[in-house]
Amino acid sequence: MTAADDDLRPYFDAAATGLTFNSPLGEARATALLDRIQPPAASSRVLDLGCGSGELLLRLCAQHGIAGDGVDNHAADADAARRRAAELGLADRVAFHTADATTWDRPADIVLNVGAGHIWGDSPAPALAALHRLTNPSGTLLFADSIYDTEPDATVREAFGDLPDLAGLARTATDAGFRVLHAAASTQGEWDDFESDWRAGVERLATPGARAFADRRREEYLDGYRGVVGFAWLILTPA
């Protein structure tokens, strides 16, 4: 994390307080994704790398009565996840670890990586290669990452880099050794709700700096990447 990132960390932490999921994910899609992910056995274990608040991990473990591990390098996120696990009565089944997720080396039957593929590099290829090694042969990976829904202009491309489209991300997954069981993208409504709720957390700080930061984010979204940057959801299994 750079010094500039450190300066912005209070805003990002505040933004997270207004979110159930730190991604453009609505309740209907969350329910459908969890229904699609079936543990291969009652003893299956879930691994969420870059878990943030751990909400998807906790819901999956609660729904299927299985155990799991969440890994995130941000201590505040791990602490919030532990509190949420205690609220749901899952503290004895789901453990949260404050660590660099790229160092985790214990495979699992179900692996989650939502919006955190960047920890392995600037493209999804190294993330998917690493996650293939951590997904048991009969297991499932839920991988979600940014894509381009439409061709970006130079300003958006400079900000977000060379993202694939949905088809390109699916091809990268197959190149990494996965079969694609499900491929979809967040709706515009999910994006609009996510961006609004994200900014609402920052607005609640009610300081001039926070309001200026929220204003910049709103302008960048509405005048720049809205309808251009998308978010893909892939359910994968090792080939």
C-alpha positions as CSV (number, residue, x, y, z in Angstrom):
1,M,0.0,0.0,0.0
2,T,1.4,3.4,-1.0
3,A,1.4,6.5,1.2
4,A,-1.5,7.9,-1.0
5,D,-3.5,4.7,-0.3
6,D,-2.8,5.2,3.5
7,D,-4.2,8.7,3.3
8,L,-7.4,7.4,1.6
9,R,-7.8,4.3,3.9
10,P,-10.3,6.1,6.3
11,Y,-12.6,6.8,3.3
12,F,-12.5,3.3,2.0
13,D,-13.1,1.9,5.5
14,A,-16.0,4.3,5.9
15,A,-17.4,3.2,2.5
16,A,-17.4,-0.4,3.5
17,T,-19.7,0.3,6.5
18,G,-22.5,1.1,4.1
19,L,-22.2,-2.2,2.2
20,T,-23.4,-5.8,2.7
21,F,-21.1,-6.9,-0.1
22,N,-18.1,-4.8,-1.2
23,S,-19.0,-5.4,-4.9
24,P,-21.9,-4.8,-7.3
25,L,-23.9,-7.7,-5.9
26,G,-27.6,-7.7,-5.2
27,E,-29.4,-10.0,-2.8
28,A,-31.1,-11.9,-5.7
29,R,-27.8,-12.7,-7.3
30,A,-26.1,-13.6,-4.0
31,T,-28.9,-16.1,-3.3
32,A,-28.7,-17.6,-6.8
33,L,-24.9,-17.9,-6.6
34,L,-25.0,-19.7,-3.3
35,D,-27.7,-22.0,-4.6
36,R,-25.5,-22.9,-7.5
37,I,-22.5,-23.7,-5.4
38,Q,-23.0,-27.2,-4.0
39,P,-20.4,-28.7,-1.6
40,P,-19.2,-32.1,-2.8
41,A,-19.5,-33.6,0.8
42,A,-20.7,-32.7,4.2
43,S,-17.1,-32.4,5.3
44,S,-16.3,-29.8,2.6
45,R,-14.4,-26.7,3.6
46,V,-14.7,-23.2,2.0
47,L,-11.8,-20.8,1.5
48,D,-12.3,-17.1,0.8
49,L,-9.2,-15.3,-0.3
50,G,-9.4,-11.5,0.0
51,C,-12.6,-12.1,2.1
52,G,-13.2,-8.6,3.3
53,S,-16.2,-8.7,5.7
54,G,-16.7,-12.4,4.8
55,E,-20.4,-12.1,4.1
56,L,-20.5,-14.5,1.2
57,L,-18.3,-17.0,3.0
58,L,-20.5,-16.9,6.1
59,R,-23.8,-17.3,4.2
60,L,-22.4,-20.2,2.2
61,C,-21.2,-22.0,5.4
62,A,-24.6,-21.3,7.1
63,Q,-26.6,-22.5,4.1
64,H,-24.8,-25.8,3.7
65,G,-23.7,-26.4,7.3
66,I,-20.0,-26.5,6.4
67,A,-16.8,-24.9,7.8
68,G,-14.4,-22.4,6.2
69,D,-11.5,-20.0,6.3
70,G,-11.4,-16.3,5.3
71,V,-8.1,-14.6,4.6
72,D,-7.6,-10.8,4.3
73,N,-4.6,-8.6,5.0
74,H,-6.7,-5.8,6.4
75,A,-7.1,-6.4,10.1
76,A,-10.2,-4.2,10.5
77,D,-12.0,-6.4,7.9
78,A,-11.0,-9.6,9.6
79,D,-12.2,-8.2,12.9
80,A,-15.6,-7.2,11.4
81,A,-15.9,-10.6,9.9
82,R,-15.3,-12.3,13.2
83,R,-18.0,-10.1,14.8
84,R,-20.4,-11.1,12.0
85,A,-19.5,-14.8,12.5
86,A,-20.4,-14.5,16.2
87,E,-23.7,-12.8,15.3
88,L,-24.6,-15.7,13.1
89,G,-23.5,-18.4,15.5
90,L,-20.7,-19.5,13.2
91,A,-17.6,-18.5,15.2
92,D,-16.8,-22.2,15.9
93,R,-17.0,-23.1,12.2
94,V,-15.5,-20.2,10.3
95,A,-12.1,-18.8,11.1
96,F,-10.7,-15.5,9.8
97,H,-7.0,-14.9,9.3
98,T,-5.2,-11.6,8.9
99,A,-2.6,-12.5,6.3
100,D,-1.4,-12.1,2.8
101,A,-3.8,-14.3,0.8
102,T,-1.2,-15.0,-1.8
103,T,0.8,-17.0,0.9
104,W,-2.1,-19.4,1.6
105,D,-1.2,-22.9,0.5
106,R,-4.1,-25.2,1.8
107,P,-6.5,-26.2,-1.0
108,A,-10.3,-26.3,-0.3
109,D,-13.4,-27.8,-1.9
110,I,-15.0,-24.4,-2.5
111,V,-12.9,-21.3,-3.1
112,L,-14.1,-17.8,-3.3
113,N,-12.3,-14.8,-4.8
114,V,-14.5,-11.8,-5.3
115,G,-12.8,-8.6,-6.6
116,A,-9.5,-9.6,-5.1
117,G,-7.7,-11.2,-8.0
118,H,-5.4,-8.1,-8.2
119,I,-3.4,-9.4,-5.2
120,W,-1.7,-11.8,-7.7
121,G,-1.1,-9.2,-10.4
122,D,-2.6,-6.7,-12.8
123,S,-4.4,-9.4,-15.0
124,P,-6.7,-12.3,-14.0
125,A,-4.4,-14.9,-15.5
126,P,-2.0,-15.3,-12.5
127,A,-4.9,-15.1,-10.1
128,L,-6.7,-17.9,-11.9
129,A,-3.5,-20.0,-12.1
130,A,-3.0,-19.6,-8.3
131,L,-6.6,-20.4,-7.5
132,H,-6.6,-23.5,-9.7
133,R,-3.8,-24.9,-7.4
134,L,-6.0,-24.1,-4.4
135,T,-9.2,-25.7,-5.7
136,N,-9.6,-29.4,-5.1
137,P,-10.1,-31.5,-8.2
138,S,-13.8,-32.1,-7.6
139,G,-14.3,-28.6,-6.1
140,T,-15.7,-25.2,-7.2
141,L,-14.3,-21.7,-7.6
142,L,-16.4,-18.6,-7.5
143,F,-14.3,-16.0,-9.2
144,A,-15.5,-12.4,-9.7
145,D,-13.6,-9.5,-11.2
146,S,-13.9,-6.3,-13.2
147,I,-14.4,-6.4,-16.9
148,Y,-15.3,-4.0,-19.7
149,D,-19.0,-4.1,-20.7
150,T,-18.3,-1.7,-23.5
151,E,-15.2,-0.2,-25.1
152,P,-13.6,2.3,-22.7
153,D,-12.3,5.7,-23.7
154,A,-8.7,6.7,-22.9
155,T,-9.5,8.1,-19.5
156,V,-11.3,5.0,-18.3
157,R,-8.7,2.7,-19.7
158,E,-5.9,4.7,-18.0
159,A,-7.8,4.3,-14.6
160,F,-8.7,0.7,-14.9
161,G,-6.1,-0.8,-17.2
162,D,-6.5,-3.5,-19.8
163,L,-9.5,-5.4,-18.5
164,P,-11.0,-8.3,-20.5
165,D,-14.7,-8.5,-21.5
166,L,-16.8,-11.4,-20.2
167,A,-15.9,-13.7,-23.0
168,G,-12.2,-12.9,-22.6
169,L,-12.3,-13.6,-18.9
170,A,-14.0,-16.9,-19.5
171,R,-11.3,-17.9,-22.0
172,T,-8.6,-17.0,-19.4
173,A,-10.3,-19.3,-16.9
174,T,-10.3,-22.2,-19.4
175,D,-6.7,-21.5,-20.2
176,A,-5.9,-21.8,-16.5
177,G,-7.5,-25.3,-16.4
178,F,-11.1,-24.6,-15.4
179,R,-14.4,-25.5,-16.9
180,V,-16.9,-22.6,-16.9
181,L,-20.2,-23.7,-15.3
182,H,-21.8,-20.3,-15.0
183,A,-20.8,-16.9,-16.4
184,A,-22.8,-13.6,-15.8
185,A,-22.2,-9.9,-15.2
186,S,-23.7,-7.5,-12.7
187,T,-26.6,-5.5,-13.9
188,Q,-26.5,-1.7,-14.1
189,G,-28.9,-1.6,-11.2
190,E,-26.5,-3.5,-9.0
191,W,-23.7,-1.2,-10.0
192,D,-25.8,1.9,-9.3
193,D,-26.8,0.6,-5.9
194,F,-23.2,-0.4,-5.0
195,E,-21.8,3.0,-6.0
196,S,-24.5,4.9,-4.1
197,D,-24.2,2.8,-1.0
198,W,-20.4,3.0,-1.2
199,R,-20.5,6.8,-1.3
200,A,-23.1,6.9,1.5
201,G,-20.6,5.4,3.9
202,V,-18.1,8.1,3.0
203,E,-20.8,10.8,3.3
204,R,-21.5,9.8,6.9
205,L,-18.1,11.0,7.9
206,A,-19.5,14.5,7.2
207,T,-16.1,16.2,6.8
208,P,-15.1,18.5,4.0
209,G,-12.5,16.0,2.8
210,A,-14.9,13.1,2.8
211,R,-17.5,15.1,0.9
212,A,-15.0,16.1,-1.7
213,F,-13.8,12.5,-2.0
214,A,-17.4,11.3,-2.4
215,D,-18.0,14.1,-5.0
216,R,-15.0,12.9,-7.1
217,R,-16.1,9.3,-6.9
218,R,-19.7,10.3,-8.1
219,E,-18.4,12.3,-11.0
220,E,-15.9,9.6,-12.0
221,Y,-18.7,7.0,-12.0
222,L,-21.6,9.0,-13.6
223,D,-19.4,10.8,-16.1
224,G,-16.9,8.1,-16.8
225,Y,-17.1,4.4,-16.1
226,R,-20.8,3.9,-15.6
227,G,-22.0,1.4,-18.2
228,V,-18.4,0.8,-19.3
229,V,-16.7,-1.1,-16.5
230,G,-18.6,-4.2,-15.5
231,F,-18.2,-7.0,-13.0
232,A,-18.2,-10.7,-13.9
233,W,-19.3,-13.7,-11.9
234,L,-17.8,-17.1,-12.9
235,I,-18.5,-20.4,-11.3
236,L,-15.7,-22.7,-12.3
237,T,-14.5,-26.3,-11.7
238,P,-11.1,-27.8,-12.5
239,A,-11.1,-29.5,-15.9
